[in-house]
Structure formats: structure tokens, C-alpha cells
Amino acid sequence: MTVRASDPTGLHRVLDDRVVLPQAAERLDTRKQLWPDEVRIRVERLNLDAASFRQLERKHRTDDGHDGEAVRREVLDIVSTRGKMQNPETGSGGMLVGTVEEVGPDSPLGLKVGDHVATLVSLTLTPLVIEDGLERWDGRSEQVPADGYAVLFGRSIAAVIPDDLDPALSLAVMDVCGAPALTRRVVAEYVQPVVAVIGGAGKSGSLSLAAARDAGAQRTVGIVPTEEERKLLEDSGVADQVVVADARDPIALRDAVAATGDLADVTVVCVDVPGCEGGAILATADSGTVIFFSMATSFSAAALGAEGLAADVRMLVGNGYAPGHAAYALELLRADAGVRGLFERRL
Amino acid sequence: MTVRASDPTGLHRVLDDRVVLPQAAERLDTRKQLWPDEVRIRVERLNLDAASFRQLERKHRTDDGHDGEAVRREVLDIVSTRGKMQNPETGSGGMLVGTVEEVGPDSPLGLKVGDHVATLVSLTLTPLVIEDGLERWDGRSEQVPADGYAVLFGRSIAAVIPDDLDPALSLAVMDVCGAPALTRRVVAEYVQPVVAVIGGAGKSGSLSLAAARDAGAQRTVGIVPTEEERKLLEDSGVADQVVVADARDPIALRDAVAATGDLADVTVVCVDVPGCEGGAILATADSGTVIFFSMATSFSAAALGAEGLAADVRMLVGNGYAPGHAAYALELLRADAGVRGLFERRL
């Protein structure tokens, strides 16, 4: 048998006939034996992407909630069929926490056996084997206790979970750490911009609000869907202004943001529901930027929406990676009791 | 009967139960009577979005090509069902050419009856009625001769077709005029960047190459799928370098761009085939920008692909609108015989 040489992208684990990257692959090779630049993780917990979990909930909805057992079976089926956890409908995955089990001699990741880590690359491209049938999970939460193993490539990213924080808290922060990193960068390109964050009371939303303030926003506006979330976000002090609006109603969203004083220079979309593109565009001033972090974003709805509205806005695909993103997000959380409180109440 | 007041976004023509913008709507009101800020166009020709037309071709593929009659019927069905031409699969539409038939007293568009115009907003949000059954179209080309009417809103955009160019040529240029406008803007943010354009011999691709050169690129690289297109693009002189690579093969694309000297600082994706996200990201240097103009782009593939590759690249959703975009694209075409030649051979 000839074994393919490894590629830092993980190409050598792709089983598809076409040459595609692991993220685009139908099926990955989950063999336990490592290539020299790989690392194997003993999995403790999966953290499913919110858009993916919501889709599974919707699909298996019942009269009194959803069928957790059916969700559990479907996740098991996806992982065994594809060799990775990638929701075929949403295309999204999530991340995982575990302990380093073996490090290939050529791995560039700087990890050592026994390190407690979170993977910061998506589950959609991570070879994964579940060995316990997810028996400790009831299918009712994005947090999935699991036993099994996963493989990291040369170009993957994993962060050691800090000692001073609850691991579940660190995981929740790292899961969304691309959002504050990119928000900081974009906000810093403007002079004292107005920053609106749709879904401001959520995980990526509250960190993005904190990042916007840190990066010099003139004022920050958190947009939330309910009175309950309004109170939560107001009490946290993370946003300068908080407004309730349905982000799927473009006119309501535009009017709600305008009523705070001005349209936003930077709008950050952090809610995992479809159909927020038009509202985000209309809520943004000319020459402003919309950053889409929601995996429920439709590329064509954004592109054609802006064109159709003759909106001169820049639209960014939220890249989950930026150098130093995990450290920055943890720093924001440690420095801001309001952000920390919003996270802790979700654990 | 109460009639809703008009909104510049066209909201008053949306027939859905939920409040959505016309682009996101299932169905539009195509009544002929205008609201005061609207304009009605007598349609001459539709220009279907390439991704949409390809999808229809694939769906109705036959042993010796595709069933043009079935494609024609499906387009008629979409337009009569939805009140607009929006491919339910790709979400995309196209544009149209026609003559101004009536101008509402409050229209801000500056058009007058008899103006020969192209609409620069997508067909996906333009109320449209086809009155000739598309009888002059064989379903085998994106260019669709048609008789009927369409409605423009207060915030729509239409450009008068210039006298000095073949109308079909102007239409082809205006159809993709967002691409060179955004490319110019992004290229100008870098100092002498390397710019790679995937699909460089196509319409948006060749204009993007010309815009990159105009905006100060150090060198431009056109990427094409075949030897035939390589020769075409080389002969046109529009790109400094031309390479053949399959954009769906991420490793091949990365290696092809690297072989020209360096990875690209700005990569522009102008090919309407799915699966080019990973290659575009890998072909782009750290701190570079990828501009996605293809309607075949998958938001999650781009977002998760960059994260999964730990790629510190900025990714832009190609906005089809920028102020002055049509005039700039026409100016590039007039000034560059190579670009003009590439367009004229497609007419």
C-alpha cells in the first residue's frame, strides 16, 4: 500500500474522488494512525455550531419541543458517514475540547501529550470518530459530552485552555473568538464609528460589542430580539445603547438603528437566523461595513440585497481566524465583568 | 381598497406575509399602475445571471446538450409564479434592457419616457411581467429577447445605454460593472499589490484585471480553465501573466499562483462554478483580500474554509453596486482594446 504524503491542509485525509479540501469533502479518512505532522486529540466534548443545532432542532421538532433522541442519532449518523461533523444542510460544524493523545514528530502546532485544548478549526474539516455513541447526550443542547478521537493537521489551530477559567467558559469564548478579532480590526479602520451589533446579548455579539468599544467606537448599539435580552444586555453595561428589533424585518431594523441617532458605520451580524442580510445592509450608512458572522448568512442574499438597495457598503465574510484571536477574546472576557456575566449565565 | 404608501426599497410591492425586502420575497405585486416614485420599463431583453442559467442548463441536461424548451418553460413559470425572475436554486437573477414607458411624478431616478436603459439592480427584486411567452428565445443563451414590462423603485438604479456602443455590448459591461469598481477600490488600499483574477478571460474577470492595472497593481495574473482561454487572454494583453488551472482544485490553484512569483495580495473570484472558495483562500497571501463576485459562492465554505486553513485573509462579498460603477466599467472598455475584444467575441 502506498500512503499519500501529508499536506498541511489535511488533503491527504480526503476520500473524495475530486481534489477538494477537507472542509469541502464528502468524506474524510479517520484512521487512528497519524501522519508525521498530525496531532490526535482524545475528545471530551463537542460544541455544535448554533445554526447547525437549530436546524437539527427544527427538523426534529415535536409538539412539545424537539426529539432529542432523533437529533442524537442524526449527529452520530453524520459523523460515521462523513468522518466529520458537518451538517449537510447548513454546511457548518462547531468545535471540540479534549486532551492531546499523540503528537506526530513533525507537528508544527507546539502541543504536547496531556495538553487540555480546544480546537479552533471547524469540525467541518476535522477527522472525528465517536466511540461512546454519545450516550451521555440527550440531544437537547449544543454542548455534547463525547468520547472518541479527532485529528489535527499541520495547518490546524488549537489553543490550550487556560487554568484560571472554567473550561466550559473558555470553550464558549474560543468558539466565537474570530468575531471580536475582526470587529476590532474593522472598527479601528474608522474614526470614532457608530457600531451596531445584531444579537448583541449573545456570545459573539457581546464580545463584538466589547471589542468595538476597545477599538475606539464612538458609541455601540446592541440589537436584541426580546425585552428579556434587552434587560440582560442593559444590565451588563456592554453596550452604550440597546434596542429591541426583529433583525429579519429590514425596515424595522433600519428604523430602530436610525432612531439611536444615526445609521451604523459598522454593523456586525451575530444572530444565527436566516434573513438578516437586508436589514443589516439598510442599517448601515454609506461607506460603512457589514460583517457577517452568522452561518445562516446567504451569500446571494447579501450580494444582491446590497445591489438591489443601491447600498454603497462593504460586506465582509466573517473569517473565524485571525492571529491572536483566542487570546484577545479571553482578555476581553477577563477585563469586562459584563461580558463575563453574559457568558456565565449560558453555561 | 387602501393602497400602501410606497417605500424606496419597493417594500410596498411585496406580497409575502412577513415583512421582507423585494429581493427576499417569495412573490411581488406586478400591477402595471405605478406608485408615485416608480418607473415602468418596456422590456426588450433579459440577461440571465450566469450561475442561474448554468443551473437551469444542468437541470434540463440531455444526451446532446440541454432541453432549451424546458428551460424556457421554467423561466416563464418562475416569473409568473414569483412576479420576478429569481432562480429558486441559485437565488440569483440577472438584469434587463428596455425603454422607459412611464415615470412616476416623484421618481428620483432622473429618467424620462423613451430613454433606452439597462437596470443595474437585480432581476431578483424587480417586478416583471412577460407578455410574449418568450417566443423568440430558444432557451440556449443567457440573453433572452422578451416583451413585457418591469418596475423600478425609488432606490433602484438604471443607466442610460450610451450611443457610441452596441447596446448588447453596453449591457454586457453593465451587467458586471460592480466587479471592476470594487476591485479598483480594494487594489488601491494596497501598495503595488499582486492581483490574481480567477476567470480572467470572462466578462467580470477581464474588467477586474483592467481595473487592477488601472488602480496600481504591481502585476496582474489571469487564471483560466483551458488552453483556449489562455491564448485568448494572452492575446488580449489585459493580464501581465496568464496561467491555466482548475479553480475547484485548491492545491493546483495555490501552486499555479505561487509559481507566478508570489501568492496574490488581492484575489478576485469571477467564475460561476461552485467550490472555488478554498483555492481562492490558499492562493492569497497573509493580510490579503479575496473578493467573491461569483453567485456560486457558498458563505459557509468561505467562512469555514479560511478558518480551517488558519488563513488571515479578508473576504469580501462582491457588492454589485458602487457609485459610478457603470461609467467606470464603460470607460475601462473604451480605453482598452483588449477588454473590448474579449467582450465583443461573446456577443
Contacts between the chains, C-beta under 8 A, distances in Angstrom:
chain1	res1	chain2	res2	distance
A	7	B	251	7.0
A	9	B	250	7.4
A	9	B	251	7.4
A	9	B	282	7.3
A	9	B	309	6.2
A	11	B	251	6.1
A	18	B	248	7.3
A	18	B	249	7.7
A	19	B	248	8.0
A	19	B	249	4.5
A	19	B	250	7.3
A	19	B	251	6.3
A	19	B	252	7.0
A	20	B	248	7.5
A	20	B	249	7.9
A	20	B	250	7.1
A	20	B	275	6.8
A	20	B	278	7.1
A	21	B	250	5.1
A	21	B	278	4.1
A	21	B	282	8.0
A	21	B	305	6.6
A	21	B	308	7.3
A	21	B	309	7.4
A	22	B	308	6.9
A	23	B	278	6.7
A	23	B	301	6.8
A	23	B	304	5.4
A	23	B	305	5.1
A	23	B	308	4.8
A	24	B	275	6.1
A	24	B	277	7.7
A	24	B	278	6.0
A	24	B	301	6.2
A	24	B	305	7.4
A	90	B	300	6.8
A	91	B	298	6.5
A	91	B	300	3.7
A	91	B	301	6.6
A	91	B	304	7.3
A	92	B	300	5.4
A	92	B	304	6.7
A	93	B	304	7.1
A	120	B	307	7.6
A	121	B	307	6.1
A	121	B	308	4.8
A	121	B	310	7.0
A	122	B	304	4.5
A	122	B	307	5.7
A	122	B	308	5.4
A	124	B	300	8.0
A	124	B	304	5.2
A	124	B	308	7.0
A	125	B	304	7.2
A	125	B	308	4.2
A	155	B	309	5.9
A	155	B	310	5.4
A	156	B	308	7.7
A	156	B	310	7.1
A	157	B	310	5.0
A	178	B	307	6.5
A	248	B	18	7.2
A	248	B	20	7.5
A	249	B	18	7.7
A	249	B	19	4.5
A	249	B	20	7.9
A	250	B	9	7.4
A	250	B	19	7.3
A	250	B	20	7.1
A	250	B	21	5.0
A	251	B	7	7.0
A	251	B	9	7.4
A	251	B	11	6.1
A	251	B	19	6.2
A	252	B	19	7.0
A	275	B	20	6.8
A	275	B	24	6.1
A	277	B	24	7.7
A	278	B	20	7.1
A	278	B	21	4.1
A	278	B	23	6.7
A	278	B	24	5.9
A	282	B	9	7.3
A	282	B	21	7.9
A	292	B	299	7.1
A	292	B	317	7.4
A	295	B	299	7.5
A	295	B	300	5.4
A	295	B	303	6.9
A	295	B	304	8.0
A	297	B	299	4.7
A	298	B	91	6.5
A	298	B	299	6.5
A	299	B	292	7.1
A	299	B	295	7.5
A	299	B	297	4.7
A	299	B	298	6.5
A	299	B	299	4.4
A	299	B	302	7.7
A	299	B	317	6.4
A	300	B	90	6.7
A	300	B	91	3.7
A	300	B	92	5.4
A	300	B	124	8.0
A	300	B	295	5.5
A	301	B	23	6.8
A	301	B	24	6.2
A	301	B	91	6.5
A	302	B	299	7.7
A	302	B	317	4.8
A	303	B	295	6.9
A	303	B	317	5.3
A	303	B	318	5.8
A	303	B	319	6.5
A	303	B	320	6.4
A	304	B	23	5.4
A	304	B	91	7.2
A	304	B	92	6.7
A	304	B	93	7.1
A	304	B	122	4.6
A	304	B	124	5.2
A	304	B	125	7.2
A	304	B	295	8.0
A	304	B	320	7.0
A	305	B	21	6.7
A	305	B	23	5.2
A	305	B	24	7.4
A	306	B	317	7.6
A	306	B	319	4.4
A	306	B	320	7.1
A	306	B	321	6.1
A	307	B	120	7.6
A	307	B	121	6.1
A	307	B	122	5.7
A	307	B	178	6.6
A	307	B	319	6.3
A	307	B	320	3.3
A	307	B	321	4.6
A	308	B	21	7.3
A	308	B	22	7.0
A	308	B	23	4.8
A	308	B	121	4.8
A	308	B	122	5.4
A	308	B	124	6.9
A	308	B	125	4.2
A	308	B	156	7.8
A	309	B	9	6.1
A	309	B	21	7.4
A	309	B	155	5.9
A	309	B	321	7.8
A	310	B	121	7.0
A	310	B	155	5.4
A	310	B	156	7.1
A	310	B	157	5.0
A	310	B	321	5.2
A	311	B	319	7.4
A	311	B	321	6.5
A	312	B	319	7.7
A	312	B	321	6.5
A	312	B	322	5.9
A	312	B	323	5.8
A	313	B	319	6.8
A	314	B	316	6.6
A	314	B	319	7.2
A	315	B	316	6.5
A	315	B	317	3.9
A	315	B	319	6.0
A	316	B	314	6.6
A	316	B	315	6.5
A	316	B	316	6.2
A	316	B	317	7.3
A	317	B	292	7.4
A	317	B	299	6.4
A	317	B	302	4.9
A	317	B	303	5.3
A	317	B	306	7.7
A	317	B	315	3.9
A	317	B	316	7.3
A	317	B	317	6.2
A	318	B	303	5.7
A	319	B	303	6.5
A	319	B	306	4.5
A	319	B	307	6.3
A	319	B	311	7.4
A	319	B	312	7.7
A	319	B	313	6.8
A	319	B	314	7.2
A	319	B	315	6.0
A	320	B	303	6.4
A	320	B	304	7.0
A	320	B	306	7.1
A	320	B	307	3.3
A	321	B	306	6.1
A	321	B	307	4.6
A	321	B	309	7.8
A	321	B	310	5.2
A	321	B	311	6.5
A	321	B	312	6.5
A	322	B	312	6.0
A	323	B	312	5.8
